[in-house]
Amino acid sequence: MHHMSDDLHEPSENRAKRQRVVEGIDHTKPSVARVYDYLLGGKDNYAVDQRVASMLLQLAPDAPEAARANRQFLGRVVRHLAVNAGITQFIDIGSGLPTRGNVHEIAQSVLPEARVIYIDNDPTVLAHGRALLAKTLGTAVVDCDLREPETLLHDSQATGLVDLSKPVGMLLFGILHHLNDHERPEVIAAGLRDALPSGSHFALSHFCNPGAAHPEVAEHARAAERVFNQRLGTGRWRSREEILAYFGDWELLSPGLVPLSEWRPAPSDDTRQSITYHDFVGGVARRP
Ligand SMILES: C[S@@+](CC[C@H](N)C(=O)[O-])C[C@H]1O[C@@H](n2cnc3c(N)ncnc32)[C@H](O)[C@@H]1O
């Protein structure tokens, strides 16, 4: 129960911080997390996000399908890690707004003791995440920025839920493409990999510009990149080589870095399986 008098006893720096977090939700600027939520059919978004989403939909009418393909890829990867790869602890970086099939729901359905750290830097995600997860055992929502990997690892460990000396499933779905080149995502990815022990897994999905292999897709990717950067300030469709580099020298599991729907498809997927998006790819690698 929260009393007025509690505020009086709360240290002023804590109070200031708490207010910043609440005020951090900005209804006037679109957010990547909320635009994505809108594409997935969620309700945690505002008019400003819907306007950006409509612009994207004009350019890419199948964006909602691609978003769903990404969630289904995530589901297959988490299930594989929990059932076949001995992973009991996950760090989901850029976890996004809660949706159908969150990582802990998938992992704990096959492995009840699974623990999941959700990391994001968007105040809307943090508020909704905490509301949803307050009573869920084995999960935590941590306010961190991928661009500060050391803090991210430290704060994950500090939850007491994960032990970074044991194998970790590190999940980076739809986030590395929101780092610009000058932020050195390849250095950040290497820092995260190096902190994890043998048997850990690194899974990611990423916008891809397939170049000469698919010239029409490449042109489309460049157009989408422009809209993302103008409206959201981020978005990089990288080459296969650039994306493969995020796995370093870890062992890439079969079938490798592929369009999302081609990574170990499952009969339960409800995406139209005929669609292969060469501009959105994913893969999983294991530290030997
Ligand atoms: C497109 S959503 C992906 C959500 C989910 N991982 C998925 O694939 O379905 C990208 C998420 O990354 C978060 N994000 C973007 N840049 C970030 C950063 N530098 N640090 C932490 N989170 C970030 C956004 O707030 C958003 O929730």
The ligand as an SDF file (V2000), in Angstrom:
LIG
                    3D

 27 29  0  0  0  0  0  0  0  0999 V2000
   11.6670   -4.3100  -32.6980 C   0  0  0  0  0  0  0  0  0  0  0  0
   11.6570   -4.4660  -30.9690 S   0  0  0  0  0  0  0  0  0  0  0  0
   12.0140   -6.2110  -30.8190 C   0  0  0  0  0  0  0  0  0  0  0  0
   11.2800   -6.8720  -29.6840 C   0  0  0  0  0  0  0  0  0  0  0  0
   11.5780   -8.3530  -29.4900 C   0  0  0  0  0  0  0  0  0  0  0  0
   12.9930   -8.5810  -29.1860 N   0  0  0  0  0  0  0  0  0  0  0  0
   11.2160   -9.1290  -30.7130 C   0  0  0  0  0  0  0  0  0  0  0  0
   12.1060   -9.4450  -31.5220 O   0  0  0  0  0  0  0  0  0  0  0  0
   10.0570   -9.4600  -30.9110 O   0  0  0  0  0  0  0  0  0  0  0  0
   13.2260   -3.7270  -30.5060 C   0  0  0  0  0  0  0  0  0  0  0  0
   13.3530   -3.4670  -29.0130 C   0  0  0  0  0  0  0  0  0  0  0  0
   14.7020   -3.0920  -28.7000 O   0  0  0  0  0  0  0  0  0  0  0  0
   14.6750   -2.0200  -27.7850 C   0  0  0  0  0  0  0  0  0  0  0  0
   15.9410   -1.2790  -27.9350 N   0  0  0  0  0  0  0  0  0  0  0  0
   16.3470   -0.5580  -29.0020 C   0  0  0  0  0  0  0  0  0  0  0  0
   17.5670   -0.0370  -28.7920 N   0  0  0  0  0  0  0  0  0  0  0  0
   17.9330   -0.4370  -27.5400 C   0  0  0  0  0  0  0  0  0  0  0  0
   19.1130   -0.2390  -26.7430 C   0  0  0  0  0  0  0  0  0  0  0  0
   20.1340    0.4850  -27.1900 N   0  0  0  0  0  0  0  0  0  0  0  0
   19.1550   -0.8020  -25.5230 N   0  0  0  0  0  0  0  0  0  0  0  0
   18.1150   -1.5520  -25.0590 C   0  0  0  0  0  0  0  0  0  0  0  0
   17.0000   -1.7880  -25.7680 N   0  0  0  0  0  0  0  0  0  0  0  0
   16.9010   -1.2360  -26.9890 C   0  0  0  0  0  0  0  0  0  0  0  0
   13.4610   -1.2220  -28.1580 C   0  0  0  0  0  0  0  0  0  0  0  0
   13.0100   -0.4250  -27.0830 O   0  0  0  0  0  0  0  0  0  0  0  0
   12.4780   -2.3280  -28.5250 C   0  0  0  0  0  0  0  0  0  0  0  0
   11.7290   -2.7420  -27.4160 O   0  0  0  0  0  0  0  0  0  0  0  0
  1  2  1  0
  2  3  1  0
  2 10  1  0
  3  4  1  0
  4  5  1  0
  5  6  1  0
  5  7  1  0
  7  8  2  0
  7  9  1  0
 10 11  1  0
 11 12  1  0
 11 26  1  0
 12 13  1  0
 13 14  1  0
 13 24  1  0
 14 15  1  0
 14 23  1  0
 15 16  2  0
 16 17  1  0
 17 18  1  0
 17 23  2  0
 18 19  1  0
 18 20  2  0
 20 21  1  0
 21 22  2  0
 22 23  1  0
 24 25  1  0
 24 26  1  0
 26 27  1  0
M  CHG  2   2   1   9  -1
M  END
$$$$
